[in-house]
Amino acid sequence: MERNELEELKAHLMTTHEEYRRLASQHSEFASKLDALSALPHLTYEDQLEETRLKKLKLRLKDQMETILSQYRSQRVA
């Protein structure tokens, strides 16, 4: 799938698919928290644990979003 086409599909899902929109919102929230952690000059042990936790959660959300995207693509083709 072409990049532009993929971006259009994601935009469509953001407006029409509530679960995809919720996942994307959480993904963005975790990304912001990770950005805040990476801006710190030094990470404590707790900060490092939180960074790892957030990365795993963010990846899980991305996987769920990709699953929805894949299902939607296969429905459009069929």
PyRosetta script that sets phi, psi and omega in degrees:
from pyrosetta import init, pose_from_sequence

init()
pose = pose_from_sequence("MERNELEELKAHLMTTHEEYRRLASQHSEFASKLDALSALPHLTYEDQLEETRLKKLKLRLKDQMETILSQYRSQRVA")
pose.set_psi(1, 133.9)
pose.set_omega(1, -179.6)
pose.set_phi(2, -66.6)
pose.set_psi(2, 147.3)
pose.set_omega(2, -175.9)
pose.set_phi(3, -57.4)
pose.set_psi(3, -44.9)
pose.set_omega(3, -179.0)
pose.set_phi(4, -62.8)
pose.set_psi(4, -41.5)
pose.set_omega(4, 178.6)
pose.set_phi(5, -64.1)
pose.set_psi(5, -39.6)
pose.set_omega(5, 178.6)
pose.set_phi(6, -64.6)
pose.set_psi(6, -43.2)
pose.set_omega(6, 178.8)
pose.set_phi(7, -63.8)
pose.set_psi(7, -38.6)
pose.set_omega(7, 177.4)
pose.set_phi(8, -64.6)
pose.set_psi(8, -40.4)
pose.set_omega(8, 179.0)
pose.set_phi(9, -65.0)
pose.set_psi(9, -42.7)
pose.set_omega(9, 177.6)
pose.set_phi(10, -62.2)
pose.set_psi(10, -42.5)
pose.set_omega(10, 178.3)
pose.set_phi(11, -62.7)
pose.set_psi(11, -40.2)
pose.set_omega(11, 178.1)
pose.set_phi(12, -62.5)
pose.set_psi(12, -45.7)
pose.set_omega(12, 179.1)
pose.set_phi(13, -63.9)
pose.set_psi(13, -34.8)
pose.set_omega(13, 178.1)
pose.set_phi(14, -61.9)
pose.set_psi(14, -31.9)
pose.set_omega(14, -178.4)
pose.set_phi(15, -91.8)
pose.set_psi(15, -22.6)
pose.set_omega(15, -172.6)
pose.set_phi(16, -115.6)
pose.set_psi(16, -16.9)
pose.set_omega(16, -172.9)
pose.set_phi(17, -116.9)
pose.set_psi(17, 106.1)
pose.set_omega(17, -174.6)
pose.set_phi(18, -60.0)
pose.set_psi(18, -44.3)
pose.set_omega(18, -178.7)
pose.set_phi(19, -65.0)
pose.set_psi(19, -42.2)
pose.set_omega(19, 178.2)
pose.set_phi(20, -61.6)
pose.set_psi(20, -43.1)
pose.set_omega(20, 179.9)
pose.set_phi(21, -63.0)
pose.set_psi(21, -41.6)
pose.set_omega(21, 179.5)
pose.set_phi(22, -64.4)
pose.set_psi(22, -45.0)
pose.set_omega(22, 179.0)
pose.set_phi(23, -62.4)
pose.set_psi(23, -43.1)
pose.set_omega(23, -179.9)
pose.set_phi(24, -64.2)
pose.set_psi(24, -37.4)
pose.set_omega(24, 178.4)
pose.set_phi(25, -64.8)
pose.set_psi(25, -45.6)
pose.set_omega(25, 178.0)
pose.set_phi(26, -64.1)
pose.set_psi(26, -41.1)
pose.set_omega(26, 178.8)
pose.set_phi(27, -58.4)
pose.set_psi(27, -45.0)
pose.set_omega(27, 179.3)
pose.set_phi(28, -64.7)
pose.set_psi(28, -39.7)
pose.set_omega(28, 178.7)
pose.set_phi(29, -62.3)
pose.set_psi(29, -44.7)
pose.set_omega(29, 178.9)
pose.set_phi(30, -66.2)
pose.set_psi(30, -37.4)
pose.set_omega(30, 177.9)
pose.set_phi(31, -62.0)
pose.set_psi(31, -41.1)
pose.set_omega(31, 178.3)
pose.set_phi(32, -63.7)
pose.set_psi(32, -41.8)
pose.set_omega(32, 178.9)
pose.set_phi(33, -65.0)
pose.set_psi(33, -39.0)
pose.set_omega(33, 177.3)
pose.set_phi(34, -65.5)
pose.set_psi(34, -38.9)
pose.set_omega(34, 176.8)
pose.set_phi(35, -60.7)
pose.set_psi(35, -41.6)
pose.set_omega(35, 179.6)
pose.set_phi(36, -64.3)
pose.set_psi(36, -40.5)
pose.set_omega(36, 178.1)
pose.set_phi(37, -66.0)
pose.set_psi(37, -40.9)
pose.set_omega(37, -178.1)
pose.set_phi(38, -69.9)
pose.set_psi(38, -18.1)
pose.set_omega(38, 178.6)
pose.set_phi(39, -81.0)
pose.set_psi(39, -13.3)
pose.set_omega(39, 179.1)
pose.set_phi(40, -71.3)
pose.set_psi(40, 142.0)
pose.set_omega(40, -179.5)
pose.set_phi(41, -68.4)
pose.set_psi(41, -28.4)
pose.set_omega(41, -179.1)
pose.set_phi(42, -147.4)
pose.set_psi(42, 134.4)
pose.set_omega(42, 178.4)
pose.set_phi(43, -99.0)
pose.set_psi(43, 129.0)
pose.set_omega(43, 173.5)
pose.set_phi(44, -73.2)
pose.set_psi(44, 172.4)
pose.set_omega(44, 177.4)
pose.set_phi(45, -59.7)
pose.set_psi(45, -42.3)
pose.set_omega(45, 178.8)
pose.set_phi(46, -63.2)
pose.set_psi(46, -39.7)
pose.set_omega(46, 177.4)
pose.set_phi(47, -62.9)
pose.set_psi(47, -40.4)
pose.set_omega(47, 179.1)
pose.set_phi(48, -64.4)
pose.set_psi(48, -40.9)
pose.set_omega(48, 176.6)
pose.set_phi(49, -63.1)
pose.set_psi(49, -43.3)
pose.set_omega(49, 179.5)
pose.set_phi(50, -64.5)
pose.set_psi(50, -39.6)
pose.set_omega(50, 178.1)
pose.set_phi(51, -60.8)
pose.set_psi(51, -45.4)
pose.set_omega(51, 178.8)
pose.set_phi(52, -63.3)
pose.set_psi(52, -44.0)
pose.set_omega(52, 179.6)
pose.set_phi(53, -61.0)
pose.set_psi(53, -46.5)
pose.set_omega(53, -179.3)
pose.set_phi(54, -64.1)
pose.set_psi(54, -39.7)
pose.set_omega(54, 178.5)
pose.set_phi(55, -62.5)
pose.set_psi(55, -41.8)
pose.set_omega(55, 178.9)
pose.set_phi(56, -66.0)
pose.set_psi(56, -43.4)
pose.set_omega(56, 179.0)
pose.set_phi(57, -63.5)
pose.set_psi(57, -42.3)
pose.set_omega(57, 179.8)
pose.set_phi(58, -63.0)
pose.set_psi(58, -41.5)
pose.set_omega(58, 178.1)
pose.set_phi(59, -65.2)
pose.set_psi(59, -40.6)
pose.set_omega(59, 178.4)
pose.set_phi(60, -62.1)
pose.set_psi(60, -41.9)
pose.set_omega(60, 178.0)
pose.set_phi(61, -63.3)
pose.set_psi(61, -42.5)
pose.set_omega(61, 179.1)
pose.set_phi(62, -61.4)
pose.set_psi(62, -41.5)
pose.set_omega(62, 177.5)
pose.set_phi(63, -61.4)
pose.set_psi(63, -42.1)
pose.set_omega(63, 178.8)
pose.set_phi(64, -65.2)
pose.set_psi(64, -39.8)
pose.set_omega(64, 177.7)
pose.set_phi(65, -64.7)
pose.set_psi(65, -41.5)
pose.set_omega(65, 178.8)
pose.set_phi(66, -64.3)
pose.set_psi(66, -35.6)
pose.set_omega(66, 177.2)
pose.set_phi(67, -63.1)
pose.set_psi(67, -45.5)
pose.set_omega(67, 178.5)
pose.set_phi(68, -62.4)
pose.set_psi(68, -43.9)
pose.set_omega(68, 179.7)
pose.set_phi(69, -60.1)
pose.set_psi(69, -45.3)
pose.set_omega(69, 179.8)
pose.set_phi(70, -63.7)
pose.set_psi(70, -43.4)
pose.set_omega(70, 178.6)
pose.set_phi(71, -63.0)
pose.set_psi(71, -41.5)
pose.set_omega(71, -179.6)
pose.set_phi(72, -65.7)
pose.set_psi(72, -41.4)
pose.set_omega(72, 178.4)
pose.set_phi(73, -62.2)
pose.set_psi(73, -43.7)
pose.set_omega(73, -178.4)
pose.set_phi(74, -67.5)
pose.set_psi(74, -31.0)
pose.set_omega(74, 176.4)
pose.set_phi(75, -69.9)
pose.set_psi(75, -37.5)
pose.set_omega(75, 179.8)
pose.set_phi(76, -68.5)
pose.set_psi(76, -34.7)
pose.set_omega(76, -178.8)
pose.set_phi(77, -75.4)
pose.set_psi(77, -38.5)
pose.set_omega(77, -175.8)
pose.set_phi(78, -70.0)
pose.dump_pdb("model.pdb")
